């Protein structure tokens, strides 16, 4: 599937009209930004940059793609698409950077024709991945240094699951259960087992949980994680230690009152001599549940549904708007959907301690005097159609970690509130 078809028909409608009257070649600038953060969020995390740049390099209309759009495109448009490759420039916030309302997360410059074709592609990638990364970052803060495993593949679209695993890893998760995320992006593959394996060992005399645990240990070694809540947690822990010995790697609890059970399991493990056996909990966890378990003896969290679905990861609210034509600012004036004209850049100001205080968004090349010393946020990503960034997942993870550390303390609150820092827009 070519990324060129991951778009909306109205992009081609605009292209056809612009090609017919000659405006397709006018120089244009588009920006991707969020007018506001999702309700209750105090910051966002930029994710999807690498995926967008990979897709941009493959954004071609091959014969099959041309055939699929031929029914509603005239010959001029089809010829344009046949030879299409993006030849413009792209700047943007580095992947892993925090963003706030009106942050110019992505700036795309080229002809109107080539820039407008990228609207849906850029929005679908950045809105999805940034929403996941922003939710994941809140969970990382709530976990306070404890391990997090992304386990949402079974709760979302199979392709979205791979992107979600990548975005969660950028935000600080330790790995994912998704194998394609491991193969494609190097996200560490982590996981345990399901209740079905334990229930498989059921004979004429009923369930045989010890046999299931012995089989898993025989295959994977004593460092494996055994799921102990299929029948009775107390009996499950006893069976797990009997099967693996006190060197058992971990036990997982997936149901019940996780806080109470974690305490009971920790005491039981210690009494059995398994003092180094870790406790993993899962089961519809979100950042609030993770924070509530902070005082309990939990070593790792498995997070799925709340991370990859709309309840935990609302859209990033990003839009992609035309802001410049032939070097002149243009803006949208619709009620509650205004845009600010002109190409922009941004810097972030901080106290000497490193705590950030303000983001200043200004006309490109014209920073205000009081923004001297601020950290520039936009970096070159594409020049004349060629990718020039050298970022990777490691750099993105480090940037998220640094960004979260730089927030004022109230910016890390899980409760609803205003953005962690204000954004100041400097007029053209």
C-alpha positions in Angstrom: 0.0 0.0 0.0 1.5 3.3 -1.1 1.3 6.2 1.4 0.0 8.3 -1.4 -3.4 6.8 -1.0 -3.5 7.4 2.8 -5.2 10.7 2.0 -8.6 12.2 1.4 -10.3 12.8 -1.9 -10.6 16.5 -1.3 -6.8 16.9 -1.5 -7.1 15.8 -5.1 -10.1 18.0 -5.7 -8.0 21.1 -4.6 -5.1 19.9 -6.7 -7.2 19.5 -9.8 -8.6 23.0 -9.5 -5.2 24.6 -8.8 -3.6 22.8 -11.7 -6.4 24.0 -14.1 -6.0 27.7 -13.2 -2.3 27.8 -12.7 -2.2 28.4 -8.9 -0.7 24.9 -8.2 2.8 26.3 -8.5 2.4 29.2 -6.1 4.8 29.0 -3.2 3.1 28.0 -0.1 3.7 27.4 3.6 1.6 25.1 5.8 1.9 24.5 9.5 0.7 21.7 11.7 -0.2 22.7 15.2 -2.8 22.3 18.0 -5.1 25.2 18.8 -5.6 23.7 22.2 -4.6 20.6 24.2 -7.1 17.9 24.9 -9.3 18.6 27.9 -7.3 18.3 31.1 -3.9 17.9 29.5 -1.1 20.2 30.5 1.4 19.3 27.8 1.7 17.2 24.6 4.5 15.0 23.3 5.5 15.2 19.6 5.6 11.7 18.1 5.3 10.4 14.6 8.0 12.5 13.0 10.1 9.5 11.9 7.1 7.7 10.6 6.0 10.7 8.7 9.4 11.2 7.1 9.5 7.5 6.1 6.1 7.8 4.5 7.0 11.0 2.7 10.0 9.3 1.1 7.6 6.7 -0.3 4.8 9.1 -1.3 4.4 8.1 -4.9 1.4 7.4 -7.2 2.3 4.1 -8.9 0.2 2.6 -11.6 -2.2 0.9 -9.2 -2.7 4.1 -7.3 -3.3 6.1 -10.5 -5.9 3.5 -11.6 -7.8 3.9 -8.3 -8.1 7.7 -8.6 -8.6 7.9 -12.4 -12.4 7.8 -12.0 -12.4 11.3 -10.5 -9.2 12.9 -11.7 -8.7 14.5 -15.1 -5.8 13.7 -17.4 -3.8 16.8 -16.2 -4.1 15.8 -12.6 -3.2 12.2 -13.4 0.0 13.3 -15.2 1.0 15.5 -12.3 0.5 12.6 -9.8 2.4 10.2 -12.1 5.6 12.2 -11.7 5.0 13.4 -8.1 7.6 13.5 -5.5 7.8 16.1 -2.7 10.6 18.6 -3.5 10.0 21.1 -0.8 11.4 21.8 2.7 10.1 20.6 6.1 11.1 21.9 9.5 9.6 20.8 12.8 9.9 20.0 16.5 12.2 17.1 17.0 10.4 13.9 17.8 10.0 13.6 21.6 9.8 17.4 22.1 7.0 18.7 24.2 4.4 20.9 22.5 1.7 23.4 23.7 -1.1 25.3 22.1 0.0 27.0 18.9 3.4 25.3 18.8 4.4 25.1 15.1 5.1 21.4 15.3 5.6 21.0 11.6 6.3 23.6 8.9 6.0 22.5 5.2 7.2 24.7 2.4 7.0 24.2 -1.4 4.4 24.6 -4.1 0.8 24.6 -3.1 0.2 21.4 -5.0 2.9 19.4 -3.3 2.2 20.7 0.2 -1.6 20.3 0.1 -1.2 16.6 -0.8 0.5 16.0 2.6 -2.4 17.3 4.8 -4.1 14.0 5.6 -0.9 12.0 5.8 0.7 14.4 8.3 -2.4 14.8 10.4 -3.2 11.1 10.7 0.3 10.2 11.8 0.9 13.1 14.2 -2.5 13.1 15.7 -2.4 9.4 16.4 1.2 9.1 17.6 1.3 12.3 19.6 -1.9 11.3 21.4 -0.4 8.0 22.3 2.9 9.5 23.4 1.2 12.2 25.4 -0.9 9.6 27.3 2.1 7.4 27.8 4.2 10.2 29.2 1.6 10.8 31.9 1.8 7.1 32.8 5.6 7.2 32.9 5.3 10.1 35.4 2.8 8.2 37.5 4.9 5.1 37.5 7.8 7.0 39.1 10.6 4.9 37.7 8.9 1.5 37.6 8.8 -0.5 34.4 6.0 -0.1 31.9 5.0 -2.5 29.2 2.7 -1.5 26.3 0.2 -4.3 25.8 -2.6 -2.8 23.7 -2.3 -4.6 20.4 -5.5 -6.6 20.9 -7.5 -3.4 21.5 -6.8 -1.4 18.3 -6.2 -1.8 14.6 -3.3 -4.1 13.7 -1.3 -1.4 12.0 -2.1 1.2 14.7 -0.8 -1.2 17.3 2.7 -1.0 15.8 2.6 2.8 15.8 1.2 2.9 19.3 4.0 0.7 20.6 6.6 2.9 19.0 5.0 6.1 20.4 4.7 4.6 23.9 8.4 3.6 23.8 9.4 7.2 22.8 7.5 8.4 25.8 9.4 6.2 28.2 7.8 2.8 28.2 10.3 -0.1 28.5 8.9 -2.2 25.7 5.9 -3.7 24.0 4.3 -7.0 23.5 4.0 -6.3 19.8 6.5 -8.2 17.7 6.3 -6.0 14.6 7.3 -3.0 16.7 10.3 -5.0 17.7 11.2 -5.9 14.1 10.5 -2.6 12.5 11.6 -0.1 15.2 13.6 -2.1 17.7 11.1 -1.6 20.5 12.0 -4.3 23.0 9.6 -7.2 22.9 8.2 -8.0 26.4 5.4 -10.1 27.6 4.2 -12.9 29.8 1.5 -15.5 29.1 -2.3 -15.6 29.1 -4.8 -17.5 31.2 -5.5 -19.8 28.2 -2.1 -21.5 28.7 -2.8 -22.2 32.4 -6.3 -23.5 31.6 -4.9 -25.7 28.9 -3.6 -28.0 31.6 -7.0 -29.2 32.7 -7.6 -33.0 32.8 -10.3 -35.4 34.0 -9.5 -34.4 37.6 -9.7 -30.7 37.0 -7.2 -27.8 36.5 -3.5 -28.6 37.0 -1.9 -25.2 37.5 1.4 -26.6 38.8 1.8 -28.6 35.5 1.3 -25.4 33.5 3.9 -23.5 35.5 6.4 -26.4 35.3 6.0 -26.4 31.5 6.6 -22.7 31.2 9.6 -22.8 33.4 11.0 -25.8 31.5 10.7 -23.8 28.2 11.7 -20.3 29.4 13.7 -20.8 32.5 13.2 -19.6 36.1 13.5 -16.0 35.0 10.0 -16.1 33.4 6.9 -14.4 34.6 4.1 -16.7 35.8 0.4 -15.5 35.7 -0.9 -16.4 39.1 -4.6 -15.3 39.2 -6.3 -17.8 36.9 -7.9 -19.6 39.8 -6.7 -18.5 43.3 -3.9 -16.0 43.7 -2.5 -17.4 47.0 -2.4 -20.9 45.6 -1.0 -19.6 42.3 1.9 -17.9 44.0 2.7 -21.1 46.0 2.5 -23.1 42.8 4.7 -20.7 41.0 7.5 -20.7 43.5 7.2 -24.5 43.8 7.7 -24.8 40.0 10.6 -22.3 39.6 12.1 -22.0 43.1 12.9 -18.8 44.9 14.7 -17.5 41.8 11.4 -17.0 39.9 11.6 -13.9 37.8 8.2 -12.5 38.4 4.5 -13.1 38.9 1.7 -11.3 37.2 -1.7 -10.3 38.7 -4.3 -9.3 36.1 -7.5 -9.0 38.1 -9.0 -8.1 41.4 -8.0 -5.3 43.8 -4.5 -4.9 42.6 -3.2 -2.8 45.5 -4.5 -5.3 48.1 -3.3 -8.3 46.1 0.1 -6.8 45.5 0.7 -6.4 49.2 -0.5 -10.0 50.0 1.6 -11.5 47.2 4.7 -9.6 48.3 4.4 -10.9 51.8 3.8 -14.4 50.6 6.8 -14.3 48.2 9.0 -13.1 50.9 7.9 -15.8 53.3 8.6 -18.4 50.6 12.1 -17.0 50.1 11.4 -15.4 46.7 12.5 -12.0 47.9 13.8 -10.9 44.5 10.7 -12.1 42.5 9.1 -9.1 41.0 5.3 -8.3 40.8 3.8 -7.3 37.5 0.2 -6.0 37.5 -2.1 -5.4 34.5 -5.8 -5.0 33.8 -7.3 -1.8 32.4 -4.7 0.4 34.0 -4.5 4.1 33.3 -2.3 6.9 34.7 -4.7 7.3 37.6 -4.7 3.7 38.6 -0.9 3.6 38.2 -0.6 6.6 40.5 -2.9 5.0 43.1 -0.6 1.9 43.2 2.5 4.0 43.8 2.7 3.0 47.5 2.2 -0.7 46.8 5.0 -3.2 46.1 4.5 -3.3 42.4 7.5 -3.5 40.1 6.0 -3.3 36.6 2.8 -2.3 34.9 1.2 -3.7 31.8 -0.9 -1.2 30.0 -3.2 -1.8 27.1 -6.7 -0.5 26.5 -6.4 2.9 28.2 -3.3 3.7 26.2 -4.4 2.9 22.7 -8.1 3.8 22.8 -9.8 7.2 22.8 -10.5 7.1 26.5 -6.8 7.2 27.5 -5.3 8.8 24.4 -7.7 11.5 23.0 -6.7 13.0 19.7 -3.9 15.5 19.8 -6.2 18.1 18.2 -3.7 19.0 15.6 -4.6 20.8 12.4 -2.7 21.5 9.1 -3.3 25.0 7.8 -2.1 27.2 5.0 -0.2 30.2 6.6 1.8 31.7 3.7 1.3 32.3 0.0 4.2 33.7 -2.1 5.8 34.9 1.1 2.7 36.8 2.3 0.9 35.7 5.5 -2.6 34.3 5.1 -4.9 33.3 8.0 -8.3 31.6 8.6 -10.8 33.7 10.5 -13.6 31.2 11.1 -15.1 31.4 14.6 -13.2 29.3 17.1 -11.0 27.9 14.3 -8.7 30.9 13.6 -5.2 30.4 12.4 -2.3 32.8 12.7 -0.7 33.8 9.4 2.9 33.7 8.4 5.7 31.2 8.7 6.8 30.8 12.4 9.5 29.7 14.6 9.6 29.2 18.4 11.9 29.3 21.3 11.3 28.0 24.9 12.4 30.2 27.8 13.6 28.7 31.1 14.8 29.7 34.6 18.4 29.3 35.5 17.4 26.0 37.2 16.2 24.7 33.8 12.5 24.9 34.6 10.7 26.1 31.5 8.5 29.2 31.9 7.2 30.2 28.4 7.1 29.3 24.8 7.4 32.2 22.4 6.1 31.8 18.8 7.3 34.5 16.4 7.5 35.3 12.7 10.3 33.2 11.1 13.6 34.9 11.3 12.4 37.7 13.6 12.7 36.7 17.2 11.7 39.3 19.8 14.6 40.8 21.8 13.3 39.3 25.0 13.5 35.8 23.6 17.4 35.9 23.4 18.8 32.9 25.1 15.7 30.8 24.6 16.1 27.3 23.2 15.2 27.1 19.5 12.6 24.3 18.9 12.4 23.8 15.2 15.0 21.7 13.4 15.5 20.9 9.7 13.8 17.7 8.6 13.7 17.8 4.8 15.6 20.0 2.3 14.6 20.0 -1.4 12.8 16.8 -0.9 15.7 15.0 0.9 15.5 13.9 4.5 18.2 15.6 6.6 17.3 14.8 10.2 19.4 12.2 12.0 17.1 11.6 15.0 16.2 8.1 16.2 14.1 6.5 19.0 16.9 6.8 21.5 17.2 10.6 20.9 13.5 11.0 21.1 13.2 9.0 24.4 16.0 11.2 25.9 14.2 14.4 24.7 10.9 13.3 26.4 12.7 12.6 29.6 14.5 15.9 29.6 11.2 17.7 28.7 9.3 16.2 31.6 12.1 17.0 34.0 12.0 20.7 32.8 8.2 21.1 33.5 7.2 23.2 36.5 5.9 20.8 39.2 2.2 21.7 38.5 2.7 20.7 34.9 3.1 17.0 35.9 -0.2 16.9 37.8 -2.7 14.4 36.5 -5.7 16.6 37.4 -7.3 18.9 34.9 -5.7 22.2 34.5 -4.2 24.8 32.2 -1.1 24.1 30.0 2.1 23.8 32.0 3.5 27.0 30.4 1.9 29.8 28.4 2.5 30.3 24.7 3.1 33.8 23.6 2.3 34.7 20.0 4.3 37.5 18.5 2.4 39.3 15.8 3.9 39.6 12.3 
